Amino acid sequence: MSRSLQRLLLVAVAAMLASACATAPEETSIRPEQVTDFTELFDANCSACHGIEGNRGVAQPLNDPLYLALITDARLTDIISRGVRGTSMSAFARESGGTLTNEQVRALVEGMRRRWGRASEGPREGLPAYSAEDAIARGESRGDTGRGRSAFTTYCAACHGTDGKGGTSAGSVVDPAFLALTSDQSLRTTTIVGRQAESIPGWRDYVRGRPMNKQEISDVVAWISAQRGEHD
């Protein structure tokens, strides 16, 4: 083979290699803090407790338009960022010891609203207050255990039994183990929202045609919460 032919072959091979390198897809690596896709963030950080699709987990269902209508973006952001003291809900924001950036927390909140919220739940002003503190700020009274016992009999006893220890269709809400793992806010949230995926009604549907009023919600939660002391 002549030297000139060898040179031509070498040039051709070099050109082919250069072309292959130019057209090969670039490998990109996304750092964990750069992930802002809602599904990826939720699956990695939330689904273990709240369920793959935001419900049927052990924790509060998030795939619930009523719950999302009840809670504000600010409160939801605070819960995700800082966690809830005394519960298994840990802090996820970096500034509170977690792994998520503020942008990622915002992506979770916005993703839940976009995917699972519904405008048909109506304005938040028509709903009960999210927390006992919010209720008091609205001018409502603190929960009363005496009134709560009466309201429990009216709205809850048909499922949970007259003493709250369980009935034919639902379990105990005064069991010490249950109360040790359940915050007052969780009791209030479940009383208002229920758990739609598990056919547990909310405050409007315990008694047909007779929704609980806002004070009765606080009173029932106060009575259930007071049962912790009965077992100390």
N, C-alpha and C positions, 0 to 999 in steps of 0.2 A: 504494500500500500504506500503510495507516495505521501511525502510530508504534507503537501498541499491538501490532499484528501483527508489526511488525519486531522489537519487544522479545521477543515470544514465540518467534520463529524463532531469534533470537540465543541465548536461554536454552536452547532445544532443542539447537542445535548445540553449545553449550558442554557440555551434559550428555552428549551423545554422545561428544565428545572426551575428557571426563573418564572416562567408562565404558571407552573403548578403552584409555586409558592404564592404568587400574586392572587390566584383564584381560590386557594384553600380558605375555608371559613376560619375566621379568627376565634380562638377560644377565649371566652370572657368569663370571669369569675365575679359573682356578686357577693359582696360581704354581707353578713347577717343583718347589720344595721341599715343596709340599703334596701332591704325587702319592704315593699309597701303594698303588695298585693293582699287584699283582704282575706281571701280564702287561705292563702299560705300562712299568713299571720295567725288567723283564728285556729287553724288546724294545729299549728305548732304550740300555741300558748293557751288556748281556751277550751278546746274540744274535749280534753281529758275529763274535765269536770262538768262542762255545760252541754256536752253532746256534740257529735260530729256536725249536725245541722243546727246547733244552737238549742236543742231541746232533748228530752229523754236522758239527760245526764243527772248526776246526783245533786248538782247545784242549780241555782235559779235559772229557769229557761230564759234565754235571750232572744230566741226566735219566737217572739210574742209581741204583736203590735200594741196590745194594751199595756204591757210592761214598758215598752219603748215610748208610749204616749205619756205614761206616768212619770218617768224619770227624765230629768233634763240632761242636756249634753254635758253641762258642767259637772253634775253629780256623777254621771257615768264615767267621765274622764277621770275624776278624782278617785273613784273606786278602782279603776284599772291601774291608775298610776300609783296610788298609795296603799291599795289593799284595804281590808277591813279588819281592824284590830280585834283579836279574840275569836277570829274565825279562820277557816282554811283558805280564805281569799287573800293571797299574798300580793305584795306590791310588784308591779311589772315595769315601772318607769326606772330608767337608769338612776335618776336623781334620788330615788327611794330604795336603791339596792337591787333593782331588777335589771333586765337586759334590753328593754325597748326604748327607742328614742321617742321624743315628744311627737314627731311626725308619724311614727308607727302607731302610737296610741290614738292619735287623731284618725288614722286610717281605719282602725278598728271601730271607733265610734261612728264614723261616717259610713262605713260598710254595713254595720248593723242597721242603721237608719235606712239606707238605700235598699238593702235586700229584704229586711224583715219588718220595717215600719209600714204603717198604712195611715193615710190621712183620714180614712173613714172612721177612725176611733174618736174623732172630734177634737175640739180644743182642750188643752191641758187644764184650762181654768174650770172646766166642768167636772174634773176628776177629784177624788180625795187627795189630800196632801200625801206626798211620798213618805215623809218621815213624821214622827211625833213632834219633833221640833218645828217642822214646817207647819203642822196643824196648829200648834200653839201660837205661832207667829201670825196665823190667819185669824186668831181670836177664838179658837176652839178650846175647850177645857181639857185638862190632862185626863188620861184614861182612868176610870173608876172601876175597881174590882167588883163592887156590889152591882153596879149597873151592867158590868161585863158578864157577870154570872147569868143574869137574866137574859142578856142579848145572846149569849152562847146557847142557852136553852132554846131560844127562838130560831136561831139561824144555823146552828152547828150540831145540835144534839141528834138530829135525825141520822146523821152519818157517823159522828164520833162518840155517841152515847151521852147521856145526861151528865155524867161526871167527867167526860172527856177522855175516858180510858179505852175508847174504841167501841165501834158498833158493828152492824152487819155489813157495812159497805166501806168503812174507813178505819184506820188504826188510831192509836192513842196519840193525843197531842199534849199529854201531861206526863208521859214517860220520862223519867230522869235522864236517861241516855239521850233521848231525842232533844230535850230542852238544853242539855249540856252542849249540844252541837249546833243549836239554833239560836241566832241572835234575835233580839226584839224586832229589829228592822226586817229580818227575814220573815218572822211571824206576820208582821204588818203587810209586807209585800205579798205574801201568799194569801192573806185574808182578802186583800183588794183584788189581786190579779188572778188567783187560782193557778192551775196548771192545765192549760187547754189540751196539751198533747196527752194528758192522763185523765181527761174528762173531770177534772176537779174545778168546780165553778168558782167564779169571782164574786165580789160583794153585791153585784146586781142580780145574781141568779140563785142564791141559797134558798130563798123562798119565792116562788113564782109570784110576780106582781108586787113584790114588796122588797125592794133593794135596801140594804143596810144604809142608814144615814151615816154621815161622817163621824159623828160622836160615837156611835155604836161600834165603829171600826176600832177606834182608840180604846174603847172600854173592853171589847173582847180581847184585844192584844194584852191589855193590862191584866185581865183575869188569868189568861194562859201563862203569862210571864210570872205571875205571883205563885204559880204552882211549883216553881223551882224551890221556893222557900219551904214548901210543905215536905220536901224530901231532904232538906239539909240535916 
